[in-house]
Amino acid sequence: MEILKIVLTILFVIDGIALTIIVLLQEGKSAGLGSIAGGAETYWGQNKGRSMEGALVKSTKFLACLFMILAAALNLGVFN
C-alpha cells in the first residue's frame, strides 16, 4: 500500500505542475472590441476545437478532473 501512495503522490505533483503550465499557456477569455463587430465568426472562431487553444482547453479539463480524483484518493485515509 505504501508504494501505491508514493506513486499516486508523484502523479499528483506532476499533474499539478502540468495543470499550472497549461493554464498559464492559455490566452485570456476577454474578447475586447472584436466581439462587437462579429469577430467570433472568423475561421479561427469556428474551428476553435481543432486549434491549439482548443487542445489546451480540453487538456485543462482532463488534468483538472485527474487532479480532483487523485486528491480525493489520497485523502480517503486508506493509505494510513
C-alpha positions in Angstrom: 0.0 0.0 0.0 2.9 2.4 0.7 4.2 2.0 -2.9 0.7 2.9 -4.2 0.6 6.0 -2.0 4.0 7.1 -3.3 3.1 6.6 -6.9 -0.2 8.5 -6.5 1.6 11.3 -4.8 4.1 11.6 -7.6 1.3 11.6 -10.2 -0.5 14.2 -8.1 2.6 16.5 -8.1 3.2 16.0 -11.9 -0.4 16.7 -12.6 -0.4 19.9 -10.5 2.7 21.2 -12.3 1.3 20.3 -15.8 -2.1 21.9 -14.9 -0.3 25.1 -13.9 1.7 25.3 -17.0 -1.2 24.6 -19.3 -3.4 27.2 -17.6 -0.6 29.8 -18.0 -0.2 29.0 -21.7 -3.9 29.8 -22.4 -5.0 33.2 -23.6 -7.5 35.4 -21.8 -11.2 35.0 -22.4 -11.8 38.7 -22.9 -12.9 39.3 -26.4 -12.5 43.1 -26.3 -13.8 45.2 -29.1 -13.6 42.4 -31.7 -16.8 40.8 -30.4 -18.8 44.0 -31.2 -18.0 43.7 -34.9 -18.7 39.9 -35.0 -15.1 38.9 -34.7 -16.1 35.5 -33.3 -17.3 34.3 -36.7 -13.9 34.2 -38.2 -12.2 31.0 -39.3 -10.4 30.6 -36.0 -13.6 31.1 -34.1 -15.3 28.4 -36.0 -12.5 25.9 -35.7 -11.5 26.6 -32.1 -12.0 22.9 -31.1 -9.3 21.8 -33.6 -6.8 24.5 -32.9 -4.0 24.7 -30.3 -6.3 26.7 -28.0 -9.0 24.0 -28.2 -6.4 21.4 -27.3 -5.3 23.4 -24.3 -8.9 23.7 -23.1 -9.5 20.0 -23.4 -6.3 19.1 -21.7 -7.0 21.5 -18.9 -10.4 19.9 -18.3 -8.8 16.4 -18.3 -6.0 17.4 -15.9 -8.3 19.2 -13.6 -10.5 16.1 -13.3 -7.5 13.9 -12.8 -6.3 16.3 -10.1 -9.6 16.1 -8.2 -9.7 12.3 -8.4 -6.1 12.0 -7.2 -6.7 14.5 -4.4 -9.8 12.5 -3.3 -8.0 9.2 -3.5 -5.0 10.5 -1.5 -7.3 11.9 1.2 -9.5 8.9 1.7 -7.4 7.7 4.6 -7.0 4.2 3.1 -3.2 4.6 3.0 -2.7 5.5 6.7 
